[in-house]
Amino acid sequence: MPFEIIDSNSRVAEVRLICDDCGKFIGSRVMLKSQVEAIRKKRVICHNCKETRNGNKPES
């Protein structure tokens, strides 16, 4: 699960984004409920995991 809903109402939700690969907290944002449903179907990956996948060494 790439995110966790912190709070919501009928139109918007505050979402905590979590990396699918390592489970690291990425950040939080307020977005429309329709955007939350769209992100539910996508993988969310942090910067370090993206760098590792591309063969680059992640920054410390």
Secondary structure as GFF3:
##gff-version 3
##sequence-region A 1 60
A	DSSP	beta_strand	3	8	.	.	.	ID=ss1
A	DSSP	beta_strand	12	18	.	.	.	ID=ss2
A	DSSP	beta_strand	25	32	.	.	.	ID=ss3
A	DSSP	alpha_helix	33	40	.	.	.	ID=ss4
A	DSSP	alpha_helix	47	53	.	.	.	ID=ss5
###
